[in-house]
Structure formats: structure tokens, C-alpha cells
Amino acid sequence: MKRAPLPRGLFVVALLQWVPPLILPPQTLRAISPALWAVIAALFALLGVSLLRRQAWSRVASIFLQGFNIIVRVLVTVSHAVQGGKPGNPVDYWLVGTTVVSIILSGVVLLYIDRPDIQVAMA
């Protein structure tokens, strides 16, 4: 039995799903060690290849990862967006901006990967 062709959008999701969780303020990006970057890259590469190979666990893992990203972003932003004790500019605009962009992109990935046609293609 021949499998249906891989949806083009799934290919894009497999390649770019690492973007939403890693949209961070510049000071946070600089603080991450190169060894941690290597581990993150390896994990996302494994997840992307597994999506392209249509392994069911990878779709569930992608949904979990993007949903968890949204939850963590909301919690961190609520607690850290306003910086007490900083006169003149109490709002951390980098954090708020990167959070909004990351949540929107994670939502797009979630909406796409949870569509019925993608679920059928992954089965």
C-alpha cells in the first residue's frame, strides 16, 4: 500500500518548529551556553526527522512542546514583564514582544499540526 504524499505544510513545520520556543530577548539568548545550544539543536532535529518519517509520537511531542511553550511564556511574562524598582521604564518590552511573537507562531503550528488531514497523514 502506497502512502499519501507528505503535506507541504508538514515539511515546513518539521523544519521551523524550533523557532517559536527559541524566540527570546537578546540578553537571554546570549546567556545560553554553546553546549545547551547543541543539545537543543539535536532534539529539534530528531523531532523534525521523526515528523517527516510520520511517526505518531512526533506529532504528539510537537503539540506538547508548542502548547507548553505558550503556557510557560504566559507565566513568565505575567511575573516578569513589569520590573519593580526600575524608574522611568518599568516594562520589559523585549520580553513582551518576544512573548507575543512566540505565542502566535506556536499557535499557528498547533492549529496546523492538529488538523484532521495531518492526523490522517501521520497515521
N, C-alpha and C positions, 0 to 999 in steps of 0.2 A: 504494500500500500504506500503510495507516494504522499508525502506531506505537502500541505499547502505552502506557498512561498512565504517567507518571513515578511511581516508587515514592515514597511519602510520606517514608520514611526518607532517601532520597537528597536530598530537598529540605532536610531538617534538617541533614544532613551538609554540604551546599553552603553553608548559612548559618552553621554553627557550627564548621567545621573549623579556623578560626583560633584558637579558644580554647586547645586543648592546647599548641601551641608558645609561646603568649604568657602562660601561667601562670608567672610569675616572682616571686621575692622582691620586696617593695616597694622596697628600695634599688636594685635593678636596673631596675625599671620607671621610676623617677624619673630614672635616668641616660640613658635613651634620648631622643634629640633629636626634636623635632616633625617634622623633615624625614624622618627614618627611619621614624617612625610613618606618615607619608603614603605612603611607598613600600611599606611592609608592607601597609597597607590596600588600596592599588591592586592589588598582586599577589594578595592573597586574594580581592578582588572579581573579578578576571579568572578566577581558578581556580574560584570558585563559579559564575559565569555559564557558564563552559565546561562544568562538570558538569551544570548544568541543561539545556544545549543538547546534552548527551550526546556530547560529543567524547571520543574514546577516550584521547587524550593526557592529559586532565584526570584521569581515573581513575588512570592510571599515576603522574602527578605527585602526586596526593593520597596514594597508597600510599607513594611515595618520601618525601614530606615527613613523614608521620606516623612511618614507620619510622626515618627519620633523626633525628627528634625523640627517639624512645626511646633510640637509640644515644648521642646527644650527652648526654642527661640522665644516663644511667648513668655515662658517662665523667666528666662534670663533678662529679657527686655523689660518686663514689669519690675523686676527687682533692681536693675542697674541703669535704666535709661535716664533717670534723674540723679545727678551726682550731688549729694549733700555737701555743703561746705565749700563749694566752688563758686565764688562770687562772679556775677556777670553772665555766665554761660552754664547754667546747671544741667542742660540737656545734652546727652551724648548723641549727637546727630549721626555719627558714623555707625553706632550700634543700631539706632532706629532704622536708618536707611538700609543697611545690610540685612537687617531682620526682615523688613518688608519685602525686599527683592528675593531673599531666600525662601520665604513662606510662599510667595506667588509661584516661584519656579517649582518648589516641591509639590504644590497643589496641582500644577499642570501635569507633572509626572504622575501623580496619583490618579488624576482623572483619566489620563491616557491608559496607564497600565492596568487599570481596573475595568476597562471596557469589556463587554461580553466577547467581541471578536478577538481581542487579545487573549482572553482567558481560553477561548477555543483553540487559538493558535499555539498556546503553551501546553495544552493537554496532549 
